Amino acid sequence: MDAFISYDGLPIKSGGAHSLGNKSIDKIYSEATAFIHTFTNSDNPKAINITFYTSQNRSYKTLPILWDLTKCLGIPSYNSWDLGTVKQRLFTWKLKISEIQKGFQILEKYMDLPDNPYGPVVLSMFWKFHFIDKGTKKVLPDQDKIPEIDFRQENSQLYLRLGQRSTVSVWFAFPFSSYDRYASDYINSLAEYLPFKLSKNHWRIWKLSKNGNWIPNKIEINTAT
């Protein structure tokens, strides 16, 4: 392999992601899983988490919610970060795929909490996968040869966060050496299944140089959706 096409939208490392607007949680999840089942060799998420973020301005109480979630899900892991004038605390529970409906019930129960810069309660899911042909269901060849550009990004992945402000962050690595008719048809078909609109500004074609380095160049790809 001497070239591939990537879509980085928008990178988790920059703190950004595609906003999913006012879509319902059910619709977002349905669209995300339809994409996963139609275009990838994955099925269940690699990780499912419920995260509770404490209120930075104390507009809701921590202990009653924390106690309720602990009774339902068990002992959480704890983390925090100092933002200078504000310290954010958060509690996270790992869920099994069999508990995903419980996660949706918790999300619905706490959806009307007062606003917070993070959360307040988020149900997150992470998928890692290779792309497949929609018709044959066979994995597109040579994806195992795509280099690891960033150790935080596996080829390929989708990170979905459901809550008051639902978002999705993706890293797509396509084994296409050029943006030809096949690549265009595949990406346009894939775009119809995604719960967000692909940006034309986050595409790169990576080419292997003579000295063994992968060099990215921007390419503009406009999808029909």
C-alpha positions in Angstrom: 0.0 0.0 0.0 1.3 3.4 -0.9 -1.8 5.6 -0.4 -5.1 5.8 1.5 -7.8 8.4 2.2 -8.8 9.5 5.7 -11.6 11.5 7.3 -10.9 13.1 10.7 -14.2 14.5 11.9 -13.7 16.3 14.2 -10.7 15.0 16.2 -11.2 14.1 19.9 -7.7 15.3 20.6 -8.8 18.9 19.7 -11.9 18.6 22.0 -14.2 18.8 19.0 -16.9 16.5 17.5 -19.8 16.7 15.1 -22.9 18.1 16.9 -26.0 16.0 16.4 -28.3 18.9 17.0 -31.9 18.3 18.2 -32.2 14.7 17.0 -33.7 12.3 19.5 -31.5 9.9 21.3 -33.4 6.9 19.8 -32.9 8.3 16.2 -29.2 9.0 16.7 -28.6 5.5 18.1 -30.6 3.9 15.4 -28.7 5.7 12.6 -25.3 5.0 14.2 -26.0 1.3 14.5 -27.5 1.1 11.0 -24.2 2.5 9.7 -22.1 0.1 11.8 -24.1 -2.9 10.7 -24.2 -1.9 7.0 -20.6 -0.6 6.4 -18.4 -2.2 9.0 -17.3 -5.6 10.3 -18.2 -4.5 13.9 -21.4 -5.2 15.8 -21.3 -4.4 19.5 -19.4 -1.4 20.8 -15.9 -2.0 22.1 -16.8 0.1 25.2 -20.0 1.5 26.7 -19.9 4.0 29.6 -22.3 6.1 31.7 -20.6 9.2 33.0 -22.0 11.6 35.6 -20.5 15.1 35.7 -20.9 17.2 38.9 -22.4 20.7 38.6 -19.8 23.4 38.3 -22.1 26.0 39.7 -24.0 23.7 42.1 -27.2 23.9 40.2 -27.9 20.2 41.0 -26.8 18.1 43.9 -24.1 15.4 43.5 -24.8 12.9 46.3 -28.4 12.0 45.5 -27.6 11.3 41.9 -24.4 9.5 42.7 -26.1 7.3 45.2 -28.9 6.5 42.8 -26.5 5.6 40.0 -24.3 3.5 42.3 -27.4 1.5 43.5 -28.2 0.8 39.9 -24.7 0.3 38.4 -22.3 -0.4 41.2 -19.2 1.4 42.3 -17.9 3.9 39.7 -14.4 5.0 38.7 -13.6 8.6 39.7 -11.7 11.4 37.8 -11.4 15.1 38.0 -9.6 18.0 36.3 -8.8 21.5 37.4 -9.9 24.2 34.9 -8.3 27.0 36.8 -11.3 28.7 38.4 -13.5 25.5 38.2 -12.8 21.9 39.2 -14.8 19.3 37.3 -15.5 16.0 38.9 -16.9 13.0 37.1 -17.9 9.4 37.8 -17.9 6.7 35.2 -19.5 3.2 35.0 -18.7 0.6 32.4 -21.7 -1.1 30.9 -22.1 -4.5 29.2 -24.0 -4.7 25.9 -26.8 -6.4 27.9 -27.1 -3.3 30.0 -27.5 -0.8 27.2 -31.2 -0.3 27.7 -30.5 0.4 31.3 -28.2 3.1 30.1 -30.9 4.7 28.0 -33.3 4.6 30.9 -30.7 6.4 33.1 -30.1 9.0 30.4 -33.8 9.7 30.1 -34.2 10.0 33.8 -31.6 12.7 34.1 -32.0 14.4 30.7 -33.7 17.4 32.3 -30.9 18.3 34.8 -29.7 21.9 34.6 -27.1 22.7 32.0 -23.4 22.0 32.7 -20.4 22.5 30.4 -20.0 18.7 30.5 -22.7 16.2 30.8 -24.5 16.3 33.1 -25.1 12.6 32.3 -23.6 11.0 29.1 -24.0 7.6 27.6 -21.0 6.9 25.4 -20.1 4.1 23.0 -17.0 3.4 21.1 -16.6 1.2 18.0 -13.5 0.0 16.2 -13.9 -1.5 12.8 -12.8 -2.1 9.2 -15.1 -1.1 6.3 -16.9 -3.7 4.3 -18.6 -3.8 0.9 -22.3 -3.1 1.4 -23.4 -5.7 -1.0 -21.0 -8.6 -0.5 -20.3 -7.9 3.2 -16.6 -8.7 2.6 -14.0 -6.5 4.3 -12.4 -4.0 1.9 -8.8 -5.3 1.3 -5.6 -3.8 2.6 -7.0 -2.0 5.7 -4.6 -3.9 7.9 -1.8 -2.2 5.9 -3.0 1.3 6.7 -0.4 2.8 9.1 -1.2 4.1 12.5 -1.0 7.9 12.1 -1.9 8.7 15.7 -1.7 6.1 18.5 -5.0 7.6 19.9 -6.8 6.8 16.7 -7.4 3.2 15.6 -8.2 2.4 11.9 -11.2 3.1 11.9 -13.4 4.2 14.8 -16.5 6.0 15.9 -17.1 7.6 19.3 -20.7 8.4 20.1 -21.8 10.5 23.1 -25.5 10.7 23.9 -26.9 13.3 26.3 -28.2 16.8 26.4 -25.7 17.7 23.7 -25.1 14.6 21.7 -21.9 14.4 19.6 -20.0 12.0 17.4 -16.3 11.9 16.7 -14.9 9.6 14.0 -11.6 8.6 12.3 -12.2 6.9 9.0 -9.3 5.3 7.1 -10.3 4.1 3.6 -8.0 1.8 1.6 -8.5 3.9 -1.6 -5.3 4.9 -3.4 -7.2 7.7 -5.2 -10.5 9.4 -5.2 -11.9 7.6 -8.2 -15.4 6.6 -9.2 -15.5 3.6 -6.9 -14.3 5.6 -3.9 -16.8 8.4 -4.6 -19.7 5.9 -4.9 -18.7 4.2 -1.7 -18.3 7.4 0.4 -21.6 8.8 -1.0 -23.4 5.6 -0.1 -21.8 5.5 3.4 -22.7 9.2 4.0 -26.5 8.4 3.6 -26.3 6.2 6.7 -24.4 8.5 9.1 -26.2 10.5 11.8 -24.2 13.6 10.8 -23.2 15.4 7.6 -19.6 14.8 6.5 -17.6 18.0 6.2 -15.8 18.6 3.0 -12.9 20.1 4.9 -11.6 17.1 6.9 -10.4 14.8 4.1 -6.8 13.8 3.4 -5.0 11.6 1.0 -1.9 10.1 2.5 0.9 9.0 0.2 4.1 7.1 1.0 7.2 9.1 0.1 10.4 7.6 -1.3 12.0 7.9 2.1 9.2 6.0 3.8 7.2 8.8 5.3 3.4 9.2 5.0 2.6 12.7 3.6 -1.0 14.0 3.9 -2.5 16.4 1.4 -6.0 18.0 1.7 -8.6 16.8 -0.8 -12.1 18.2 -1.1 -14.9 15.6 -1.1 -18.5 16.7 -1.3 -21.1 14.1 -0.6 -24.6 14.2 -1.9 -26.2 14.3 1.5 
